[in-house]
């Protein structure tokens, strides 16, 4: 029954404070609520009008239908491309090396990897959205799928925290994947839309080569061609003095295995605003094999010094590079000012990482943001 006007007036007159507070609460709540992310028209049209996505489109989070400048993660949505990647990777698998898939999403590549070999598959997914689909894979392949909702590509942050408080975060993340053998090879399969993971991996090798518990990574990563070109072009490290490609080429061996259509991955990215000169096909992603070198350029205990040399010293216009580099051959090197300077600067780097860890990974998919620091202009 609808109350009469007199009845409503009586309620408001008798409880003015409660009514006012409730109305203010509703107004504030509505004001604070963010509008749902707006999907890109061309992305939606592509998904809706392509028959191969009929059983996929309703399982995608709306945030992946947006466009980004530099997304943190990238998800494969095409079954035929999943077969191509799996068959290519299959040629490089062996019975001794565990297999890790990073951000499997709907599990299309996971299915193919499970079919083309008999080993256990370790899956690390950043977003809770895909948990239901990956759990079903566990049921279909009992004992062969180990799933964790965690940021595998960000494990170096956990390693820093462990170093600060002697924690066991890395051990918990890796579980029975952990090893004490730095030479144990681990196959890592995934997609890399930006350069953040390579920076993470470089930091992990440099600062935790003997304690990472991961072993020697052998990556099979789909990535944009211009990023691969940036990492592997010797002209860049010599003429533009970039630390990331320099360290990358010192620490890794690399090669292109094949290429696949870029539109088969979400989210799509905005076209580059700068007129980038590249020999790579910008409509393709490249499946590349990146392997940590067996013989690193310096002993493990000197890797952090190598990092410090390239970061603030080699790329400073005021630094005399040759005298600084020759210093590493001197008997007095262990007590030199260069080493002291490096050690004094590490806490600032660790603190910055520690603050970054506070971001919740549960909202990762909905909070994907563009980042200039992950581009080759960083």
C-alpha positions, -999 to 999 in steps of 0.1 A, spaced: 0 0 0 14 35 -9 15 57 21 -5 90 20 11 124 17 2 131 54 19 99 65 51 108 46 51 143 61 47 128 96 77 104 91 99 132 78 88 155 107 95 128 134 129 116 120 144 147 102 181 138 111 179 102 99 162 111 67 187 138 60 217 115 67 203 87 46 197 110 16 232 125 19 247 90 21 229 80 -11 240 112 -29 276 107 -18 276 70 -28 263 78 -62 288 106 -66 318 83 -57 308 55 -80 329 54 -111 311 49 -144 318 15 -161 347 15 -185 338 24 -220 344 -2 -246 361 7 -279 336 4 -308 360 -12 -332 370 -38 -306 334 -47 -298 325 -49 -336 354 -72 -342 344 -96 -314 307 -95 -322 311 -101 -359 338 -128 -358 322 -163 -356 353 -178 -339 346 -157 -308 310 -168 -304 318 -189 -273 344 -164 -260 328 -130 -261 305 -135 -231 334 -146 -209 355 -115 -214 357 -87 -188 345 -54 -202 378 -37 -193 396 -58 -220 374 -43 -246 389 -9 -239 420 5 -256 452 13 -237 484 30 -244 505 4 -226 485 -23 -209 500 -43 -181 488 -76 -193 477 -91 -227 453 -120 -232 451 -145 -261 414 -150 -273 419 -169 -306 420 -207 -306 439 -211 -340 467 -188 -327 468 -208 -295 475 -239 -316 503 -221 -335 520 -209 -304 517 -243 -286 531 -262 -316 560 -238 -319 568 -239 -281 565 -277 -281 597 -281 -301 617 -265 -273 602 -284 -243 620 -312 -225 613 -336 -197 636 -319 -172 623 -283 -173 590 -273 -156 565 -252 -177 549 -220 -164 521 -201 -182 517 -165 -171 482 -149 -173 465 -177 -192 431 -159 -191 405 -181 -206 429 -210 -209 430 -213 -247 467 -217 -249 467 -238 -217 445 -264 -233 469 -267 -263 500 -269 -240 483 -297 -220 475 -316 -252 509 -313 -268 530 -327 -238 524 -347 -207 541 -325 -180 525 -305 -153 515 -270 -161 520 -242 -136 496 -213 -142 498 -179 -126 469 -155 -133 468 -120 -121 430 -115 -123 403 -132 -103 379 -128 -132 394 -159 -150 395 -182 -120 363 -200 -128 375 -210 -163 409 -221 -151 394 -241 -122 375 -261 -148 408 -269 -165 420 -283 -132 390 -306 -130 394 -318 -166 432 -325 -161 435 -338 -125 470 -336 -111 484 -317 -142 473 -281 -135 486 -260 -106 469 -226 -105 478 -196 -84 462 -161 -85 494 -141 -83 515 -117 -102 543 -139 -115 559 -111 -136 562 -90 -104 580 -116 -83 611 -95 -80 592 -71 -58 585 -100 -34 622 -109 -35 631 -74 -23 606 -76 5 620 -110 15 655 -95 16 643 -67 39 625 -88 65 638 -123 58 604 -134 46 594 -163 25 571 -147 -1 590 -161 -31 589 -196 -16 551 -193 -11 547 -180 -47 567 -207 -63 557 -237 -41 571 -269 -54 583 -250 -85 611 -235 -63 647 -248 -67 681 -243 -51 697 -250 -85 704 -217 -103 711 -238 -135 677 -255 -135 659 -243 -166 622 -232 -164 601 -227 -195 579 -196 -192 551 -189 -217 531 -157 -219 524 -124 -235 543 -91 -228 526 -59 -242 552 -36 -226 588 -38 -213 579 -40 -176 585 -77 -172 619 -76 -189 629 -48 -164 615 -70 -136 635 -100 -149 667 -80 -152 663 -67 -116 656 -103 -105 688 -116 -121 709 -86 -110 699 -85 -73 688 -121 -66 707 -144 -90 717 -167 -63 685 -166 -42 656 -162 -67 646 -200 -64 633 -198 -100 663 -212 -118 674 -201 -153 644 -187 -172 638 -197 -208 610 -175 -221 585 -179 -250 569 -145 -251 546 -129 -276 554 -92 -278 552 -62 -302 579 -61 -328 591 -26 -319 598 -37 -283 619 -66 -295 637 -43 -319 644 -19 -290 658 -46 -268 680 -62 -294 692 -32 -315 729 -24 -308 725 10 -323 702 20 -295 725 11 -267 754 29 -283 739 60 -297 710 66 -272 727 52 -241 697 31 -229 704 9 -199 676 -16 -205 687 -29 -239 723 -28 -228 717 -50 -198 692 -72 -218 719 -80 -244 745 -87 -217 722 -111 -198 701 -129 -224 702 -148 -257 673 -142 -280 656 -151 -313 623 -148 -331 604 -181 -336 572 -169 -354 547 -142 -356 509 -141 -350 481 -115 -356 480 -87 -331 442 -85 -332 440 -120 -316 450 -105 -282 432 -82 -259 433 -54 -249 441 -35 -281 464 -5 -279 461 31 -292 482 38 -323 516 53 -315 516 91 -316 553 93 -325 565 84 -360 585 53 -351 608 39 -377 606 1 -375 613 -28 -398 588 -50 -379 552 -56 -389 531 -35 -364 500 -56 -371 518 -87 -358 530 -99 -325 563 -118 -324 568 -150 -305 603 -147 -292 626 -171 -273 646 -152 -246 670 -173 -225 692 -162 -196 728 -168 -206 746 -196 -188 777 -175 -185 769 -140 -171 792 -111 -178 805 -109 -142 803 -131 -111 769 -130 -93 782 -109 -65 792 -82 -90 759 -80 -109 745 -52 -87 777 -32 -94 772 -37 -131 736 -25 -128 747 6 -109 774 13 -134 750 13 -163 722 32 -145 736 65 -132 771 64 -145 774 53 -181 743 73 -190 754 105 -173 770 131 -197 793 142 -169 807 108 -161 841 97 -174 831 61 -184 865 46 -192 882 54 -159 851 42 -140 850 9 -160 888 3 -155 883 7 -118 867 -29 -117 902 -44 -125 920 -27 -96 930 -46 -64 914 -18 -44 880 -23 -60 864 -40 -30 870 -9 -9 865 18 -36 841 47 -34 821 33 -64 811 3 -44 802 23 -14 781 47 -36 762 18 -50 754 3 -16 743 37 -3 719 41 -33 702 6 -31 679 14 -1 662 41 -21 655 17 -49 643 -10 -24 619 16 -7 604 25 -41 597 -11 -49 583 -18 -14 557 11 -18 547 -2 -52 538 -36 -38 510 -21 -18 488 -20 -49 462 -48 -48 464 -74 -76 428 -83 -73 417 -52 -92 445 -56 -118 423 -60 -148 400 -31 -140 428 -7 -132 451 -13 -162 467 21 -168 491 34 -195 526 39 -184 553 58 -203 579 41 -182 572 8 -200 579 22 -234 612 24 -253 612 61 -244 618 54 -208 
